[in-house]
Amino acid sequence: MMRRTPEEIRAKIYSKNWRRRELAILQERFGDEALFQALYLVFCDSNPPGHPLEHQSTAGDFLVDLNPSCPISAVEFLRTTLPNWNRSVEQLPFYIENQFGREATIEAIESLEADPEISESLSTKLSTCRYWLRVE
């Protein structure tokens, strides 16, 4: 298997041409960085081709299943993914919890909620994260 850029991996995910086994091999041979970036970019994409819910659900399954290391903070991850996140994709908050632990994930959510300039849409998505994680 040859090294792929995150953009190439994301394009293959969009075209449904990658399976878990192939991504696991990519992760094993080349590490977490490209895999994380590709899956992360699916959630950051404001104009994905086809069906965004389907793409995010697939990327979310891979994030939770393969659990690549997250090189950015929980707050930064949430700040950059939530604007385009489909709230039906429950895997996203579970991935953050797996990466950073429950307390750090709750603290990240609370930190973003405390921002006085938070949009109503982002506030709703943070509430949805709380719902999926069963946080009061």
Secondary structure, 3 states (H helix, E strand, C coil): CCCCCHHHHHHHHHCCCCCHHHHHHHHHHHCHHHHHHHHHHHHHCCCCCCCHHHHHHHHHHHHHHHCCCCCCCHHHHHHHHHHHCCCCCCHHHHHHHHHHCHHHHHHHHHHHHCCCCCCHHHHHHHHHHHHHHCCC
